[in-house]
Each structure stands twice: as structure tokens, then as C-alpha cells.
Amino acid sequence: MIQKDVIVIGAGAAGLFCAAEAGKRGRTVAVLDHAKKVGRKILMSGGGRCNFTNMYASPENFLSQNPHFCKSALSRYTQWDFIALVSEYGIPYHEKTLGQLFCDESASDIVNMLMSECDKAGVTVTTRCEILGVEKLDAGYHLKTSLGDYQCESLVIATGGLSMPKLGATPFGYQIAEQFGLPVLPTRAGLVPFTLHDAQKQVLSELSGVAIDVSAACNDMLFKEAMLFTHRGLSGPSMLQISSYWHPGDTLSINTLPAGDALAFLEEAKKTSPDAQLSTCLAKLFPKRVVQTLIDFNAWPNKPVKQLTHTEVAAIAEALENWEIKPNGTEGYRTAEVTLGGVDTHALSSKTMMAKDVEGLYFIGEVVDVTGWLGGYNFQWAWSSGWAAGQVV
């Protein structure tokens, strides 16, 4: 029997950070993970460079059925606190766009930093360890694992969600929550590409690999970033962002000219280039491949712009600024960056992350019903929630 003050299940961003914080307080801490390597999601994030936080992170950048829950942790351990730690380790980083901070060299710099923090705090990290059962004791918990039995006072669940099953994602965290009577909200894939119906896909897949700047709106949310056409549907930052607000059956409204005025452009073209074909005029705004596909997709009359009626011009302008697409679905957890839903935050303390009705049981990171936008926000939630629990476990 191995005795520890704290056991953290999950050697990802939240789990390792929480473990290091608890260890700094003199607690004996073990981190257990079923995977072969620690921090697998960190290592592949941001194209291998890890978008480790966002300079503009605030509670407004998170989705939850309890939107106030994340405020306490985010305000007590901020992006600036984590940036200071990264700087302390001399890890070079840069801002890409919209406050997104990436490692200059490799995501492994962040994993190495977390492991170094754990080492300094005396934390033991064990991989390839299957949790076979968890039992509540009068004081603390008893864990049966593939590597023997453990006992602890405080048990932290940092097992993540269901996104990217190839990296080892499982529903384990939700199962533990349910075992101890905590409600788990329905889960679904977030920050995920859309798939299209066959007719749409047939036309738009011709543009696979092409990206254009758009604004995408759905359910009173709007994101202005790039959209990428794929063989299966639509991806890119704007689509990933809006996917977290989309529900099956919803229609996306896509403005392909977020910085322009389509009607004014076409009216001006009629005056200055009356003999030019519609496709020639639109080629000033979009790559030629995109122009031809838009014309085919919308069945626009490709004739000299002087021949376009006012009704036709208005219809083309409306379609450019409010292109309505009803996705078939999403690519699901296979390619999703995060899992929406999870352990109901109403059952947790926002200050400590402990289950209100189960002494010594904590939930942090993605397993909780707090989901950030694309751009480093989910890592910041991992650091903030891990820090909050690490101060008290």
C-alpha cells in the first residue's frame, strides 16, 4: 500500500500543475496516468508549439452552464502568472494573433517545465498505471491500480474529456463523478470542424485547402477569423470557434466580406467596369477558385455586371454577406480540441474545485463543465483550476 497526502489522476496540463502546487506546500503527491507519456495533449497542441495561454483571457471567453464559476480561479491565477513562470524558465515564446502565445521552439518546453516543477516539489509521476477502482474511506480514498494499491486524503480528478481519443481520452472522470453522486452534464465535441451534406460537399470540396477571412455567426455569437475549406466540410479558426455554440440543425451565417460592403462594391463595379463579367469583378475580392465555386454554388448569372438587375445585385450582395449553411454535423471527438459539458460546476466549490458534498474529492481542467475558446484559453483554465485546487488539497 502506497500512502500519499494527495493523488492526482491525470498527467496532463491541469493535473501536473495542481500536483506541483500541492507539493510546494509540503504535501506528498503522486500523479497517476494510464498513458505511456505525460502531457500528450500539450505536446501536440498548437502544431507542436503549444498555445499555452492567451493575453486576453477573461471569464467571457468560456462556456459553462454556470458562467460565473470560472471567475474565481481565473482571477486568482491569471495568464500573467503563468507567463511569469514561463519566463522564469527562459522559455522563448511569441504572440501569433489575437493574444495567442506559443512556444518559439517546442511544446516539450512546457512539459519539461511542468515536470521540473513537480520534481522540485517532490511529486512522483507514474505512467502506464490503470485505475481499477476508487473507494471512499472514513478519511480519504483507497485506489486499486494495475501497479498496486494507494491511499490518500485528497483525490484530484484531472482526466480531461473525450476529445482526441487517439491520445487516450476516456470517460473515466465522468464515471468517478457519477460514482460519488455528482451530476454530469451532457457532453459534445467543441472546437471541431464541420461536415457538410453531400450536395454541398460535392461543390465545396473543390476548394479543399483554400482559406478565406470571414465572420461566422450562430446563436448570437460571432467570430471573425479565417475559414478553411476541407474535403469533408469547413474548418479553420472561425469554424472551430463557432462550433462550440452550434447545435445540430442550426444554420451558420457566414459573411465572406467581413471588412467590406458587398452591395457598394457591386454598384461601384457597375459604374467603373460595366463590361466586366461578374466573375472578373469578384476575382478582386477572392481567389479565382473561390469565385467560380461561389457562382456555381449559388447559381449566380455570370454575365457583364451592367446586365445585372438591381434585384440580382442585391441577392448576390446578400449571399456574400449572409451565406447560410446548415452543416450535416461535426467531425466529432476524433478531431475536436475540447469537450463541452462535463462535471456540473454547481456541485463544486469555485474556490477550491472540491465536490461540495464529497470531502476530499476535486475535479479540475477539461473534465469540468468549463470550456474555453480557441487560442490558449483552455490551457489557462487548466493552470487556473489546477492552481486553485493545489492550494488546498
C-alpha atoms as one frame of an Amber mdcrd trajectory, in Angstrom:
protein
   0.000   0.000   0.000   1.410   3.375  -1.059   0.309   6.242   1.186   0.187
   9.827  -0.123  -1.477  13.012   1.056  -2.692  13.738  -2.472  -3.244  11.607
  -5.557  -3.883  13.291  -8.896  -5.332  11.099 -11.637  -4.237  12.502 -15.000
  -0.782  13.732 -16.039  -1.981  16.476 -18.356  -1.789  20.254 -18.009  -4.184
  20.631 -15.063  -3.021  17.525 -13.213   0.707  18.233 -13.341   0.231  21.885
 -12.404  -2.020  21.035  -9.465   0.417  18.360  -8.270   3.363  20.783  -8.328
   1.377  23.406  -6.400   0.326  20.883  -3.761   3.894  19.589  -3.475   5.189
  23.111  -2.871   3.006  23.214   0.239   4.827  20.196   1.646   2.139  17.674
   0.710   3.214  14.239  -0.513   1.796  13.884  -4.015   1.528  11.143  -6.632
   0.298  11.639 -10.200  -1.060   8.534 -11.918  -1.833   8.223 -15.641  -2.758
   5.302 -17.880  -0.875   6.729 -20.899   2.717   5.963 -21.832   3.782   9.633
 -21.796   2.805  12.671 -19.754   1.265  15.756 -21.336   0.377  14.190 -24.662
  -2.225  16.839 -25.480   0.253  19.589 -24.597   2.856  18.086 -26.926   0.587
  18.055 -29.977  -1.206  21.341 -29.318  -0.569  24.407 -31.443   1.097  22.355
 -34.166   3.652  21.088 -31.633   4.346  24.564 -30.238   1.646  24.700 -27.536
  -0.601  27.764 -27.423  -0.111  27.845 -23.650  -2.284  30.862 -22.758  -3.917
  33.992 -24.108  -3.064  37.555 -23.097  -6.745  38.494 -23.161  -8.112  35.537
 -21.165 -11.172  36.532 -19.141 -14.358  34.759 -17.963 -16.185  35.973 -21.109
 -14.056  33.587 -23.183 -15.517  30.477 -21.541 -18.704  28.459 -21.976 -20.434
  26.844 -18.995 -23.977  26.314 -17.784 -22.725  28.181 -14.705 -20.848  31.112
 -16.315 -19.777  32.678 -13.006 -17.973  29.543 -11.793 -14.674  30.155 -13.610
 -14.258  33.740 -12.347 -12.645  32.919  -9.006  -9.874  30.645 -10.307  -9.142
  32.799 -13.353  -8.804  35.926 -11.208  -6.537  34.286  -8.624  -4.157  32.623
 -11.073  -4.045  34.697 -14.251  -2.384  34.410 -17.643   0.259  36.852 -16.381
   1.135  34.490 -13.534   1.699  31.643 -15.982   3.623  33.879 -18.396   5.894
  34.836 -15.490   6.584  31.139 -14.825   7.363  30.502 -18.497   9.717  33.492
 -18.454  11.369  32.274 -15.247  12.291  29.080 -17.112  13.692  31.115 -20.011
  11.280  29.520 -22.495  11.177  31.680 -25.638   7.639  32.455 -26.853   5.766
  34.785 -29.205   2.301  36.158 -29.823   0.815  34.751 -33.002  -2.534  36.567
 -33.344  -5.292  37.779 -31.024  -3.190  37.402 -27.873  -2.325  33.742 -28.523
   1.057  32.853 -27.010   3.103  29.982 -28.479   6.475  28.471 -27.677   9.124
  29.561 -30.198  10.646  26.109 -30.252   8.617  23.182 -28.933   5.644  22.287
 -26.759   8.013  19.953 -24.930   9.420  23.087 -23.257   6.117  23.422 -21.361
   6.002  19.715 -20.445   9.616  19.851 -19.245   8.800  22.931 -17.164   5.834
  21.189 -15.516   7.909  18.080 -14.809  10.675  20.225 -13.354   8.136  21.948
 -11.081   6.892  18.508  -9.974  10.457  17.270  -9.355  11.303  20.332  -7.246
   8.144  19.770  -5.202   8.885  16.063  -4.647   5.947  14.842  -6.740   6.120
  11.285  -8.112   4.658  10.825 -11.595   3.739   7.301 -12.702   2.600   6.418
 -16.234   1.093   3.167 -17.604  -0.979   2.910 -14.448  -4.601   1.778 -14.864
  -7.060   2.797 -12.144  -9.146  -0.297 -11.416 -11.335   1.115  -8.640 -11.803
   4.049  -6.282 -13.327   3.669  -2.824 -14.165   6.315  -0.229 -12.779   5.670
   3.242 -13.785   7.336   6.519 -10.914   9.724   5.888  -9.647   9.755   2.336
  -9.630   7.290  -0.552  -8.393   3.847  -1.486  -7.346   3.250  -5.097  -6.816
  -0.112  -6.718  -4.460   0.188  -9.682  -2.608  -2.082 -12.084   0.552  -1.185
 -10.139  -0.765  -1.830  -6.632  -2.909  -0.093  -4.025  -2.792   3.554  -2.981
  -4.343   5.567  -0.183  -4.704   9.348   0.025  -6.507  12.112   1.887  -7.268
  14.194  -1.215  -8.114  12.801  -4.654  -7.930  15.073  -7.706  -9.565  14.063
 -10.980  -7.730  15.698 -13.900  -8.531  13.142 -16.576  -9.746  15.515 -19.295
 -12.692  14.960 -21.609 -13.489  12.804 -24.623 -11.706  14.817 -27.303  -8.938
  13.134 -29.301  -9.434   9.514 -28.197  -6.208   8.569 -30.034  -4.350  10.420
 -27.277  -6.012   8.244 -24.645  -9.179  10.203 -23.822 -11.726   8.202 -21.792
 -14.935   8.929 -19.824 -13.174   7.920 -16.577 -13.567  11.332 -14.911 -17.292
  11.430 -15.565 -17.662   7.892 -14.232 -15.937   8.860 -10.965 -18.196  11.910
 -10.654 -21.293   9.736 -11.122 -19.957   7.102  -8.699 -19.885   9.783  -5.992
 -23.236  11.307  -6.898 -22.111  14.407  -8.806 -24.252  15.369 -11.813 -22.541
  15.234 -15.196 -23.930  17.470 -17.945 -24.279  16.056 -21.473 -21.000  16.203
 -23.386 -20.311  17.028 -27.029 -17.357  17.876 -29.227 -16.175  21.512 -29.180
 -13.680  23.462 -31.298 -14.287  20.980 -34.089 -14.583  21.129 -37.914 -17.989
  20.889 -39.579 -19.087  18.244 -42.060 -21.492  19.110 -44.885 -24.385  17.398
 -46.631 -23.369  15.536 -49.800 -24.679  18.152 -52.276 -22.804  20.986 -50.541
 -19.714  18.865 -50.006 -19.546  17.922 -53.691 -19.300  21.575 -54.747 -17.243
  22.986 -51.874 -14.694  20.163 -51.630 -13.255  21.550 -54.894 -11.827  24.303
 -52.666 -10.119  21.933 -50.216  -7.068  23.644 -48.734  -8.218  27.198 -49.578
  -8.758  29.650 -46.706 -10.591  32.996 -46.701 -11.267  35.529 -43.961 -14.888
  35.500 -42.816 -17.086  36.277 -39.875 -19.213  33.348 -38.740 -22.346  33.744
 -36.628 -24.650  31.323 -34.826 -26.842  31.599 -31.725 -25.918  35.248 -31.035
 -22.155  34.623 -31.192 -19.844  35.877 -33.929 -16.188  35.126 -34.682 -14.111
  36.948 -37.278 -11.221  34.751 -38.405 -10.162  32.502 -41.266 -12.351  29.710
 -42.680 -10.704  26.710 -44.338 -12.448  24.537 -46.924 -11.716  20.810 -46.464
 -12.589  17.558 -48.254 -15.226  16.902 -45.610 -16.551  20.395 -44.931 -15.438
  23.587 -43.194 -12.633  24.199 -40.694 -10.235  26.989 -39.722 -10.377  29.194
 -36.611 -13.769  30.825 -37.309 -15.463  27.454 -37.799 -13.794  25.838 -34.778
 -14.833  28.784 -32.594 -18.466  28.867 -33.725 -18.757  25.059 -33.474 -18.877
  25.354 -29.681 -22.065  27.439 -29.986 -23.664  25.383 -32.786 -26.227  22.633
 -32.179 -27.451  20.021 -34.688 -29.980  21.590 -37.035 -28.661  25.142 -36.584
 -27.733  27.283 -39.594 -24.432  29.150 -39.807 -24.397  32.674 -41.216 -21.076
  33.344 -42.943 -20.044  36.817 -44.077 -17.364  36.327 -46.750 -16.636  40.073
 -46.757 -16.340  40.917 -43.060 -14.385  44.103 -43.748 -16.304  45.247 -46.836
 -19.701  46.220 -48.215 -20.733  43.813 -50.962 -23.598  45.947 -52.311 -21.432
  49.079 -52.530 -18.667  47.055 -54.237 -21.017  45.675 -56.903 -22.718  49.022
 -57.516 -19.297  50.639 -57.952 -18.233  47.843 -60.334 -21.305  48.541 -62.495
 -20.131  52.147 -62.817 -16.383  51.637 -63.269 -16.216  48.244 -65.067 -19.662
  47.774 -66.655 -18.463  45.327 -69.299 -16.561  43.067 -66.876 -18.045  39.675
 -66.089 -19.291  39.135 -62.548 -16.504  36.558 -62.073 -13.856  39.122 -63.100
 -15.152  41.649 -60.576 -15.351  39.119 -57.752 -11.789  37.982 -58.504 -10.699
  41.297 -56.942 -12.103  40.001 -53.650 -11.457  36.239 -53.684  -9.110  33.683
 -55.242 -10.386  32.617 -58.695 -11.217  29.107 -57.490 -13.422  30.572 -54.773
 -15.181  32.898 -57.242 -16.115  30.083 -59.614 -17.348  27.905 -56.778 -19.449
  30.725 -55.289 -21.033  31.343 -58.683 -21.763  27.624 -59.175 -22.920  27.071
 -55.589 -25.365  29.994 -55.674 -26.293  29.709 -59.373 -25.452  33.386 -59.945
 -25.655  34.716 -63.526 -22.060  35.183 -64.696 -22.585  37.994 -67.194 -21.343
  41.578 -67.611 -22.173  43.426 -64.412 -24.034  46.142 -66.370 -26.613  43.479
 -67.256 -27.259  42.541 -63.633 -30.621  43.805 -62.413 -30.911  45.642 -59.099
 -32.608  42.526 -57.678 -29.772  40.279 -58.843 -27.130  42.625 -57.399 -28.956
  42.783 -54.071 -29.278  38.979 -53.965 -25.568  38.451 -54.724 -24.564  41.020
 -52.091 -26.848  39.381 -49.518 -25.389  35.936 -50.273 -21.830  37.245 -49.923
 -22.554  38.835 -46.541 -25.017  36.254 -45.224 -24.126  32.900 -46.740 -26.350
  30.447 -44.897 -25.054  26.916 -44.485 -26.669  24.176 -42.448 -23.880  21.710
 -41.567 -24.561  17.990 -41.591 -22.717  17.700 -38.290 -19.189  17.902 -36.932
 -16.191  15.598 -37.151 -16.850  14.680 -33.521 -14.405  13.842 -30.747 -11.889
  12.361 -33.209 -10.627  15.818 -34.186 -12.248  18.022 -31.519  -9.854  20.089
 -29.429 -12.106  20.090 -26.358 -15.179  18.527 -24.783 -18.168  20.721 -23.942
 -20.189  19.820 -20.847 -18.893  17.560 -18.104 -18.986  17.631 -14.308 -21.664
  20.120 -13.259 -19.927  23.078 -11.626 -22.906  23.698  -9.351 -21.679  20.632
  -7.442 -18.166  22.080  -6.978 -16.631  24.878  -4.933 -15.429  27.618  -7.304
 -12.680  28.496  -4.818 -11.204  25.027  -4.245 -12.666  22.800  -7.024 -13.756
  20.320  -4.332 -17.072  18.490  -4.597 -19.381  20.267  -2.161 -20.852  17.027
  -0.813 -17.813  14.723  -1.054 -14.957  15.692   1.248 -11.511  15.492  -0.372
 -12.660  14.883  -3.980 -11.623  17.512  -6.548 -12.234  17.997 -10.282 -10.069
  20.282 -12.450  -9.433  21.066 -16.109 -11.425  19.793 -19.073 -13.438  17.195
 -17.126 -15.364  20.134 -15.613 -18.140  21.988 -17.481 -15.911  24.960 -18.351
 -14.783  25.236 -21.978 -12.642  27.994 -23.418 -12.440  29.494 -26.864  -9.731
  28.501 -29.311  -6.467  30.311 -28.641  -4.892  29.224 -25.358  -7.951  29.703
 -23.173  -8.382  26.019 -22.302  -4.779  25.776 -21.132  -5.345  28.843 -18.977
  -8.340  27.090 -17.392  -6.083  24.078 -16.730  -3.496  26.288 -14.992  -6.062
  28.322 -13.038  -8.232  25.410 -11.871  -5.128  23.311 -11.124  -3.636  26.142
  -9.098  -6.881  26.684  -7.144  -7.065  23.020  -6.115  -3.312  22.867  -5.478
  -3.597  25.492  -2.729  -5.928  23.356  -0.608  -5.622  19.633  -1.392
